[in-house]
Amino acid sequence: MCTRSAAPIGGAMTEKEERDLKRRKFYPAEQEAAFSDKATPDTPQTRDPAYKLAFRDIDFLLREELRPVRFQLELLKPEMLLDEAEVGSTLVMYGSARIPSPDHAETLLKNAAPENRVVAERLAAKAKYYDEAYELARIASSKAIVEDGKRQFVICSGGGPSIMEAANKGAHDAGAESIGLNIVLPHEQAPNQYVTPHLSFQFHYFALRKMHFLLRAKAVAVFPGGFGTFDEFFELLTLIQTGKMKPMPILLFGKDFWSRVINWEAIAEEGTISKADLDLFRWCETAEEAWGHISAFYDIKD
């Protein structure tokens, strides 16, 4: 005669649950960890780091050899949480962390040292792009486009200050959620206050962060910026130029700035890109103009 063995300690399944064909026979990792905490005696063996469950051993996870695992974790965590949040696509917004908002432009000029006056004036002159980033995010978020149960054109920024803050603020003021993809840096860096908390992510690897910028992107707005903005923008252009990524609206704000710092025509004249590659992006100065390009590309009816 067959008899049932005693149920294991902690969180035992009912007989009905044990007979459910859909249930797995193994305990989930979270429950196994609880078993370990509850049942482990205090001995020299159990106190040694070797005895820790591998997935709870931070020192082990931070070892050099575990880099591929950390890559996978940084890919999976945002992907899973964005899926759970029903984010179908994003409108990504790149731009400088140094451009002041219009409210702070005067303070920047007032506090500028004489030797930095010209730089401060140039930054203050770009404060208008804070407003345009805000307005583009507000417009896109106000449309509240949903397809197949997924939210479309959810605002996604780098999660920091300046242009990034403007993007998240525009979505926030439209009553919509928005994403922030922050990066760990040697100096203090934190998400701006307008990023939706459960869509606020932190990355160690720039490469994985840049991947998440583009995995769901359906349009990208690029504002004046520095090395980080250049890196993100040129990688996007390369992906589309080489056919690794399908074309999408790339809205480049600030023709005066970009034409001053990059000689676009010279690159084509040198033959290192084709003339047609300069059509991969569209010049914009206003949020309405940018949304018009997006609407035309995707045939969105207002």
Beta strands, then each sheet from edge to edge (+ up, - down):
strand 1: 90-94
strand 2: 146-147
strand 3: 150-151
strand 4: 154-157
strand 5: 178-183
strand 6: 200-203
strand 7: 217-222
strand 8: 250-253
strand 9: 282-284
sheet 1: 6+ 5+ 4+ 1+ 7+ 8+ 9+
sheet 2: 2+ 3-
end
